[in-house]
Amino acid sequence: MIKIAIIDNDIKLRDSVESILHTECFSYDFNYKIMTFETAAAFLNVQKCTHFHLVFLEVDLPDKQGFELQKLLKDSILIYLTDNQALMHKAFGLNVYQYVLKESYHDDLPYVLSNLLHDYFLKQAYVFKTRMGTRVIESSSILYIFFKDRRPHLVLENKEVVELAFSSLSSLLKRISSLEFVRVNQTTIVNLSKVKSFEDKMIEIIEDHGTFGVSRSRFKEVKEQYEIYVEKTFNQKI
């Protein structure tokens, strides 16, 4: 599910942006949830336990500058909403996708959203914070994720290993697709789209990229999720 936040103290603008979002997301048949907030404080209170993939952010909020809030949202994609073009030079960052002027948002936002949804979410890409900075990585390029030295590591199809800044696999799993990725044991999450076989409590990744044992405590959950994935992806039951 794509979780989207709109943070702006203008209720008419919030409602209008939400309406445009519903139209665009519906046209792409996305599973999504939109939440709106009048202040940074209200948003931060929810953000403690909810990761938002996409955030629409007013530059000049009543209780906090949008640029200050940006520093806390390094793992989210940002679209700035503003009526002050002079401030936009401050907004550039690795996770800032675009800024939209309020005076023309009704015309510009559908175009920006269409490009964003196609570039990021049709490809199911995620914004990850790493030791080297912020990276956007497509889920289709991730083979599996392992935990080592107190950090999750992504193993990509090109054999690159990317160390993340997350502190646990559990926190990471909350951010990525609940259908595609499943935790098979204490130290490993696998991408089900990369599974070659699942037999005798062993999962084999395509092209000899690895074989992982499924722990006894997770076997039922993994088996059920694998069957749901196969049914939805290939339209057939196991």
JOLINSUL-V272081 format. One record per residue. RES is the residue in three letters. SS is DSSP state (A for helix, B for strand, O for the rest). Layout:
res:RES ss:SS
res:RES ss:SS
//
This chain:
res:MET ss:O
res:ILE ss:B
res:LYS ss:B
res:ILE ss:B
res:ALA ss:B
res:ILE ss:B
res:ILE ss:B
res:ASP ss:O
res:ASN ss:O
res:ASP ss:O
res:ILE ss:A
res:LYS ss:A
res:LEU ss:A
res:ARG ss:A
res:ASP ss:A
res:SER ss:A
res:VAL ss:A
res:GLU ss:A
res:SER ss:A
res:ILE ss:A
res:LEU ss:A
res:HIS ss:A
res:THR ss:A
res:GLU ss:A
res:CYS ss:A
res:PHE ss:A
res:SER ss:A
res:TYR ss:O
res:ASP ss:O
res:PHE ss:O
res:ASN ss:O
res:TYR ss:B
res:LYS ss:B
res:ILE ss:B
res:MET ss:B
res:THR ss:B
res:PHE ss:B
res:GLU ss:O
res:THR ss:O
res:ALA ss:A
res:ALA ss:A
res:ALA ss:A
res:PHE ss:A
res:LEU ss:A
res:ASN ss:A
res:VAL ss:A
res:GLN ss:A
res:LYS ss:O
res:CYS ss:O
res:THR ss:O
res:HIS ss:O
res:PHE ss:O
res:HIS ss:O
res:LEU ss:B
res:VAL ss:B
res:PHE ss:B
res:LEU ss:B
res:GLU ss:B
res:VAL ss:O
res:ASP ss:B
res:LEU ss:O
res:PRO ss:O
res:ASP ss:O
res:LYS ss:O
res:GLN ss:B
res:GLY ss:A
res:PHE ss:A
res:GLU ss:A
res:LEU ss:A
res:GLN ss:A
res:LYS ss:O
res:LEU ss:O
res:LEU ss:O
res:LYS ss:O
res:ASP ss:O
res:SER ss:O
res:ILE ss:B
res:LEU ss:B
res:ILE ss:B
res:TYR ss:B
res:LEU ss:B
res:THR ss:B
res:ASP ss:O
res:ASN ss:O
res:GLN ss:A
res:ALA ss:A
res:LEU ss:A
res:MET ss:A
res:HIS ss:A
res:LYS ss:A
res:ALA ss:O
res:PHE ss:O
res:GLY ss:O
res:LEU ss:O
res:ASN ss:O
res:VAL ss:B
res:TYR ss:B
res:GLN ss:B
res:TYR ss:B
res:VAL ss:B
res:LEU ss:B
res:LYS ss:A
res:GLU ss:A
res:SER ss:A
res:TYR ss:A
res:HIS ss:A
res:ASP ss:A
res:ASP ss:A
res:LEU ss:A
res:PRO ss:A
res:TYR ss:A
res:VAL ss:A
res:LEU ss:A
res:SER ss:A
res:ASN ss:A
res:LEU ss:A
res:LEU ss:A
res:HIS ss:A
res:ASP ss:A
res:TYR ss:A
res:PHE ss:A
res:LEU ss:O
res:LYS ss:O
res:GLN ss:O
res:ALA ss:B
res:TYR ss:B
res:VAL ss:B
res:PHE ss:B
res:LYS ss:B
res:THR ss:B
res:ARG ss:O
res:MET ss:O
res:GLY ss:B
res:THR ss:B
res:ARG ss:B
res:VAL ss:B
res:ILE ss:B
res:GLU ss:B
res:SER ss:A
res:SER ss:A
res:SER ss:A
res:ILE ss:B
res:LEU ss:B
res:TYR ss:B
res:ILE ss:B
res:PHE ss:B
res:PHE ss:B
res:LYS ss:B
res:ASP ss:O
res:ARG ss:O
res:ARG ss:B
res:PRO ss:B
res:HIS ss:B
res:LEU ss:B
res:VAL ss:B
res:LEU ss:B
res:GLU ss:O
res:ASN ss:O
res:LYS ss:O
res:GLU ss:O
res:VAL ss:B
res:VAL ss:B
res:GLU ss:B
res:LEU ss:B
res:ALA ss:O
res:PHE ss:O
res:SER ss:O
res:SER ss:O
res:LEU ss:A
res:SER ss:A
res:SER ss:A
res:LEU ss:A
res:LEU ss:A
res:LYS ss:O
res:ARG ss:O
res:ILE ss:O
res:SER ss:O
res:SER ss:O
res:LEU ss:O
res:GLU ss:O
res:PHE ss:B
res:VAL ss:B
res:ARG ss:B
res:VAL ss:B
res:ASN ss:B
res:GLN ss:O
res:THR ss:O
res:THR ss:B
res:ILE ss:B
res:VAL ss:B
res:ASN ss:B
res:LEU ss:A
res:SER ss:A
res:LYS ss:A
res:VAL ss:B
res:LYS ss:B
res:SER ss:B
res:PHE ss:B
res:GLU ss:B
res:ASP ss:O
res:LYS ss:O
res:MET ss:B
res:ILE ss:B
res:GLU ss:B
res:ILE ss:B
res:ILE ss:A
res:GLU ss:A
res:ASP ss:A
res:HIS ss:O
res:GLY ss:B
res:THR ss:B
res:PHE ss:B
res:GLY ss:B
res:VAL ss:O
res:SER ss:O
res:ARG ss:A
res:SER ss:A
res:ARG ss:A
res:PHE ss:A
res:LYS ss:A
res:GLU ss:A
res:VAL ss:A
res:LYS ss:A
res:GLU ss:A
res:GLN ss:A
res:TYR ss:A
res:GLU ss:A
res:ILE ss:A
res:TYR ss:A
res:VAL ss:A
res:GLU ss:A
res:LYS ss:A
res:THR ss:A
res:PHE ss:A
res:ASN ss:O
res:GLN ss:O
res:LYS ss:O
res:ILE ss:O
//
